[in-house]
Amino acid sequence: MIKVIFRKFKPLKTKFGTASFSPEVIALFPEIIRGEKHAIFFYYIHCDRWSVMDYQFILKSTVPAKKEEYKSLLEKLNSLGYNDLKVIEKFPNKIY
């Protein structure tokens, strides 16, 4: 079973007003960690792209996604063969 957390970016406040940094929900995999000094998590977005993101950046710039917001991304991951996903809401207490 692979744990996954779904989050979305907070609205970005600029001098021109508030805009969304990214309308996409991201799927984070907290048990797949890279990095020696900082926790770097793998994530997946709808445009069929895997990438990595720093743990502190994730905490500062995202909020938990609601089930209706991440439903299509979960279905996409299932269609790619990730059928054993367990959705969790919080990061594990111990990252390292």
N, C-alpha and C positions, 0 to 999 in steps of 0.2 A: 504494500500500500504506500502510495506517495502522497505526502501532505502538500496541500496547496492553499495559499491565501490570496484572495481577490481584493485588490485595492484600486482606487482611482485617484487621479491627481486633484489636489485642492485647486480652487479658482486662484489664478495668479492676479495679484493686485499691482497695477502699474500706475504711473502718473496719468495715463489716458483712460483709466477705469479698470474694471475687473474683467479678466478674460480667463478662460480655462487653459491651463498649460497643455493639456492633452485630453480630449474627450474620451479616450480609450480607457477601458478597464484593463489592468494588467494582472497576470497570474504569476505569483511569486512562489518559489519552491524553497522553503526555509531549511530543508535538510541538504540542499545542494549548495554548499558554501565554498567560496574561494577567497583567498587573501590571507596575508600573514599578519598584518597590523589592523586591518579593518575587515569586517565581514562584508563580503560581496556576494549577493544573491543572484541566481539565474532567474530570469523572468521571460514571459512570452506575451506577445500582443497579437491582436487579430490579423495583422498584415503578414502572418506567417514568419515572424521574426523572433529569434531568441537573442537575448543580450544579457548583460549583467548590470547591477545597480548596487551602489553602496547602501548599507543598512541605515546609516544616519540620514542619508538623503531620502530614503523611503519613508522613514518616520516623520521627517519634517515636511515633506511635500505631498503625501498621500493620506487618504482616509479610507476606512473600510468600505468596500462596495456592497450594495444590497443584493440579495439573491436575484431579483429581477434585472439588475444591472449586469451581473456576471453570467447569467444563464447562457447566453449565446456563446461566450468564450469557453465555458465549461463544455458545451456541446461540441465546439470546434476541437478542443483538446481530445474529447472522447472519439471524435471521428478520425483523429490522427493516431489512434491506438492507445491513448492514455486513459484506459478504462478503470484503472484501480486507484483513482484519486480520492483522497479524503479531504474535504474542505474543512479548514480550521479558521478561526477568526483572529487569533492572536499569534504573535511570534513566540517561540519557545522562550522561557525565562533565561536559559543559558544558550548563548549563541555559539560560544567556543567551549 
